[in-house]
Amino acid sequence: MKVLVLCGPESSGKSWLAGEIQAHFGGVLVGEYVRHFMEREQRDTCYADIPSIARGQLDWEDQGRAQAPQLLILDTHLLSNILWSRALFQDCPAWLEQTLAARHYDLHLLLRPEGVEWIGDGLRCQPQLEERQAFFDDSLAWLQRHRQSVQIIEGDWAQRSAVVLQAVQRLLDGKQPHCPTEC
């Protein structure tokens, strides 16, 4: 089983690309639990919600892993929970980072915020490019610090789709990711 993670700032194409990958290659797609949580609760999250949201994301991921597909596609993982917790509440439960660091992921596709338009959906809250760029930078720093396999995805929607599909094909073929800038 290859485990692929799409990560990066909001409105950079993670969910759309996850669907494109599944449509092209099959596999099991695990969505973003926090969206489910916020739609169910009908309120903004608070710091006390972070452990529940993280456990929900882990449960969904573990359900996907239990199916043992050739390709497991994660629309996000705990890194998003960690960074949002720090951004919104200036704190994060320590166990989140420890748990994330202990898990295996074959490739992270980290999406840049530039090149695509921010689209509000009622749940997103970072319309300013500078905010999304900071989230991208924090994501990249964490992935590099923890020596995770990462490929940066940029460009317009068509360019992102083409590069992502090539990256996933390489992953499934057992080849190292092509990381032209940072890996």
C-alpha positions in Angstrom: 0.0 0.0 0.0 1.2 3.5 -0.9 0.0 6.3 1.3 -0.3 9.7 -0.4 -1.1 12.9 1.5 -2.2 16.2 0.0 -1.3 19.1 2.2 -1.0 22.8 2.2 -3.2 25.9 2.7 -6.9 26.1 2.2 -8.2 26.6 -1.3 -5.1 25.3 -3.0 -6.8 22.3 -4.6 -6.3 19.4 -2.1 -9.8 18.0 -2.2 -10.2 18.5 -6.0 -6.9 16.8 -6.7 -7.6 14.0 -4.3 -10.8 13.3 -6.4 -8.8 13.6 -9.6 -6.3 11.0 -8.3 -8.9 8.6 -7.2 -10.8 8.9 -10.5 -7.5 8.2 -12.4 -5.9 5.5 -10.2 -8.6 4.2 -8.0 -7.7 3.6 -4.4 -9.3 4.7 -1.2 -9.9 8.4 -0.5 -10.0 9.7 3.1 -11.6 13.1 3.4 -11.0 16.0 5.8 -12.6 15.2 9.2 -12.7 18.8 10.4 -15.2 19.8 7.6 -17.5 17.0 8.8 -17.1 18.1 12.4 -17.8 21.8 11.6 -20.9 20.9 9.4 -22.2 18.6 12.1 -21.6 21.0 15.0 -22.7 24.2 13.1 -20.3 26.4 15.1 -16.7 27.6 15.0 -14.2 25.2 16.6 -12.5 25.9 19.9 -9.3 24.6 21.4 -11.1 21.9 23.4 -12.3 20.5 20.0 -8.8 19.9 18.7 -8.3 16.4 20.3 -11.7 15.2 19.0 -11.0 16.5 15.5 -7.6 14.9 15.4 -8.9 11.6 16.7 -11.7 11.7 14.1 -9.1 12.3 11.3 -6.9 9.4 12.7 -10.0 7.1 12.8 -10.9 7.9 9.2 -7.2 7.4 8.2 -7.1 4.1 10.1 -10.3 2.9 8.4 -8.7 3.6 5.1 -5.5 1.8 6.0 -7.5 -1.2 7.2 -8.8 -1.7 3.7 -5.2 -2.1 2.5 -5.7 -0.5 -0.9 -2.9 -0.2 -3.4 -3.3 3.5 -3.0 -4.5 5.4 0.1 -5.2 9.0 -0.7 -5.4 11.4 2.3 -7.0 14.8 1.6 -5.2 15.9 4.7 -3.6 14.5 7.9 -2.7 15.7 11.4 -0.3 18.3 10.1 -3.2 20.5 9.2 -4.7 20.0 12.6 -1.4 21.0 14.2 -0.9 24.1 12.2 -4.5 25.3 12.5 -4.4 24.7 16.2 -1.3 26.8 16.5 -2.7 29.5 14.2 -6.1 29.8 15.8 -5.3 29.1 19.5 -1.5 29.6 19.8 -1.2 26.1 21.2 -1.5 22.4 20.2 -1.8 19.2 22.2 1.7 17.6 22.1 0.4 14.2 21.3 -0.6 15.3 17.8 2.9 16.0 16.6 4.2 12.8 18.2 1.5 10.7 16.6 2.0 12.3 13.2 5.8 11.8 13.3 5.3 8.1 14.2 3.2 7.3 11.2 4.4 6.3 7.7 3.5 8.3 4.6 5.1 7.5 1.2 4.6 11.0 -0.3 3.3 14.4 0.6 2.1 16.6 -2.2 2.4 20.1 -0.8 0.3 22.7 -2.7 1.4 26.3 -3.1 -1.2 28.9 -2.6 -0.1 31.0 -5.6 -1.5 30.3 -9.1 -5.0 29.5 -8.1 -7.8 31.8 -6.8 -9.0 31.6 -3.2 -12.6 30.5 -3.1 -14.7 31.1 0.0 -17.0 28.2 1.0 -18.3 29.3 4.4 -15.6 27.3 6.3 -12.4 28.8 4.9 -10.9 31.8 6.7 -7.7 32.8 5.1 -8.5 34.9 2.0 -5.2 36.8 2.2 -2.4 35.2 0.2 0.1 36.1 2.9 -1.8 34.0 5.4 -1.9 31.0 3.1 1.7 31.5 2.2 2.6 31.3 5.9 0.6 28.1 6.2 2.5 26.7 3.2 5.9 27.7 4.7 5.0 26.2 8.1 3.9 23.0 6.3 7.2 22.8 4.4 9.3 23.5 7.4 7.6 20.7 9.4 7.9 18.2 6.5 11.5 19.0 6.0 12.4 18.9 9.7 10.8 15.5 10.0 12.5 14.3 6.8 9.2 13.5 5.0 9.1 12.8 1.3 7.5 15.9 -0.2 6.9 17.3 -3.7 5.8 20.8 -4.1 2.8 21.4 -6.5 2.3 24.7 -8.1 0.8 26.4 -11.2 -2.7 26.7 -12.4 -5.3 24.0 -12.1 -4.3 22.2 -15.3 -0.6 22.3 -14.4 -1.3 21.0 -10.8 -3.4 18.1 -12.2 -0.7 17.1 -14.7 2.1 17.2 -12.2 0.1 15.4 -9.5 -0.9 12.6 -11.8 2.7 12.1 -12.9 3.9 12.1 -9.3 1.3 9.5 -8.3 2.3 7.3 -11.3 5.9 7.5 -10.2 4.9 6.6 -6.7 2.9 3.6 -7.8 5.8 2.5 -10.1 8.1 2.5 -7.1 10.2 5.4 -8.2 11.4 8.2 -6.0 9.3 11.4 -6.3 10.6 13.9 -8.7 11.3 17.0 -6.5 12.7 19.7 -8.7 13.0 22.3 -6.0 12.6 20.9 -2.5 12.3 17.4 -1.3 
